[in-house]
């Protein structure tokens, strides 16, 4: 069943608000969990970008989000991961936790499309 535009907008606003909160806490807090969650959110954005691009190719049609995903989503994920590694913002195990959390969120988001 297709979600209404209002339900989609409410979900997106709530999701982005949560990400903004997490990122602001990652910047202002010494607690590394916020940094792990912020990187996880970025990884989710990158995986979401890949999903949109794959959908467009697989179904040979426009997929909403493929333009921003293919440009902003993938590039920002690349630069965030590169920055985090270069400046040792997370340990290797924290980075892996971010990858797992971000992948789980992306999987749940994609799965929710089919509910």
N, C-alpha and C positions, 0 to 999 in steps of 0.2 A: 504494500500500500504506500502511496506517495504521501510524503509529509506536506502539510500546508506551508505556504511561504512564511506565515507568522510563526509557526512552530520552529521552522528552520532558523529564522532570524533570532528568535529567543535563545535557541541552543547555541548559535554562533556567538552571540553577544556574551552569554554566560561563559562559554569556553574561552574566548579571548580575554575576558575580564579576569578569569582565573589565571591565565598565562601571564597577564600583566602583573598580577599580585605576586606570582611566583618569581618572576624576573626582578621585580622591585625588591623582594626579600633577598634574592640571591646577590643583589648589588649591595644592599645595606647590612646584611647579617654575616656574622662569622660562621654560622652554622652551615656546614657543607651540604646538608640535605637539600637546601634551597638551590644550590648550584647544580646538584645532581638532577633535581626536578626541572630546572630551567633547560639544561642540556637535553633531558628526556623530551621536553616539549618541542625543542628544535628538531630532534631526531624524528619525532612524530610528524612534524611539518614536512620534513624531507621525504619520509615514506609516503605521506599523503600525496606529495607531488609526483612521486613515481607511480602511484596508483592511478592518478588522473592521466598521466602520459600513457601508461599501459592501456587504460580503458579506451583512450582515443585511438590508439594504434589497433588494438584488438577488435574493436567494433567499427573501425573506419568511420568514425564520426566525432564531432566536437564533444569534448568532455568538459563540463564547467570546472574551472580551476586549472586547466592544462597550461594556459598561457602564463599565469602567475606562478604556478607550480614549476613549470619548466624553466622559468627565469629566476624569479625571486626565491622560491622555495628551495630549489636545489643549490643555488649559489649561496644563499645565506646559511644553509646547513653546512656546506663545505667550509665556509669561512669561520663559522662558530666552532666546528670541530677542530679545525686547524689552529685557531686561536687558543682553545682550551688545552690542546696538546702542547703547543709551543710554550705557553706560559705556565704549564703544569698546574692548572687550576683544579683539576681533579686527578686523583690517583688512577692507576690503571683499573683497579677493581671498581672505583666509583664511576669511571667512564663506562665500564661494561654494565654496571647497574643502570646507568642512563640509557644505554642501548636497549637493554631488556625492558625497562619501563616504557620507553618511547615506542618500542615495537609492540608491546602489549596494548598500549593506548591506540596505536594505529590500527591494530587488528580488531579491537573492539569497535572503533569508529567505522571501519569498513563493514564489519559484521552487522552493525546497527542499520546499515543501508538495506539489509535484506530482512529486517523484522517487520 
